[in-house]
Amino acid sequence: MASLRNIKDRITSIKNTQKITKAMKMVAAAKVKKAENAVRASRPFTLKLYKMFSWAYKEAVKDKCEKVNVEHNINNYPELLKEREIKTVGVVIISSNKGLAGAYCANVARYAFNMIKKLNDEGKKVKVYLVGQKIVAPVKNALSKYDFEIKRTYTNILDGINSSSAYIVASNLADDFIKGEIDSIELVTTRYKNMMTYITESWQLLPLVTDTERIKEFRSKELDEELNIHHEEGYVEPLSEFLPNLKSVLSKIVPMFITNVIYQALLEAQASELASRMSAMSAATNNATDMISTLTVEYNKARQGKITQELTEIISGVGAVS
C-alpha cells in the first residue's frame, strides 16, 4: 500500500488538475454558446445565398458566360463555373489551434485520411490545405502513408474568425484552381448539431455546383420555423430577374458564395470544437472527482491502519513493562 504522504500528494495533484479542467469547462461553455449563436445566425444567410447562386448559376449555364478581365481570380466567375477533368483534388482540412478537445482533431484527421486514401485509389493527386495548428502534425506524419502534398497552412485564421479571414482562404483556392494546380476543392469540416453532437463531413467547393442535397444540409424544421417558411406540396421557387444584368450579379455573388461557404465551415468547426472541449473537460472533471473519492478512501484506510499499528505497539510495550 502506498504511504500516506504519497496518497496525499496524489490527491493534492488531482485537485489542482481538477481546478484547471473545471475552469476550462466553464470557459468552453461560455464560448460555445456564443459560437452556437453565430452558427445559427449565419445559416439562414448561407441558405439564402445558396438559393440565389443556384438561380444565377442555371442562367449562367444557359448563357455560357464570356471571359471577363479581373484583377483577382476569385472574381473570374466564368473560369470558376467551368467544369473540367479532375486530376488533382485540393482538400481543405479545418481543425483547431488548441488541444484538450477530446477526439475532435482525431475524428477530423481520420475522415480526411480516408478521403485522401479514396482519392489515391482513384488515381487522383491530392494537395491539402491545413487550417489549424493541431492538424499539422498528424498530416505530416501521414505523408509516408498516403500520397499527397501539403500546399498551404493557415494557423492564425481560427484565432478570430471573420469574413476577411475566410476571403484569404477563398482567394488562395481560387488562384490555385484557375492556375490549374487543382481541379476541384473539398472542405473537410464538422457541422455543429448541438452541445453534445457534431458531424464530420465534406463539402464540395470548386467547381461550383448547385446541389439540392447541399442546400438541405442547412435546412431543418427548426430553421424553417425561424424563417417562417411554410411551403405547400408542389411549391416552386419564383423566377428571378437579374438587375442590371446577369454578368454584374455573378461578378458579385460568386466570390461572396465561395467566401461564405468557407466562413460557414469555419464557424461550424469552431462551435464543434468548443462543444467537444466542454464535454471532454466535463468528463475529466468528473473523473477527477471519482479518483479523489477513491484515493480519500485509500488514505483513510492507510491512516486507520497506521493508527491501529501504533496502538498495538503501545499496548504491547505497556504489557512488556508490566
Buried (B, 14 or more C-beta within 10 A) or exposed (E): EEEBEEBBEBBEEBBEBBEBBBEBBBBBBEBBBEBBEBBBEBBBEBBEBBBBBBBBBEBBEEEEBEEEEBEEBBBBBBBBBEEEEBEBBBBBBBBBBBEBBBEBBEBBBEBBBEBBBEBBEEEBBBBBBBBBBBBBEBBEEBEEEBEBEEBBBBBEBBEEBEEEBBBBBBBBBBBBBBEEBBBBBBBBBBBBBEBEEBBBBBBBBBBBBBEEEBBEBBBEEEBEEEEEEEEEEEEEEEEBEBEEEBBEBBBEBBBBBBBBBBBBBBBBBBBBBBBBBBBBBBEBBEBBBEBBEEBEEBBEEBEEEEEEEEEEEEEEEEEEEE
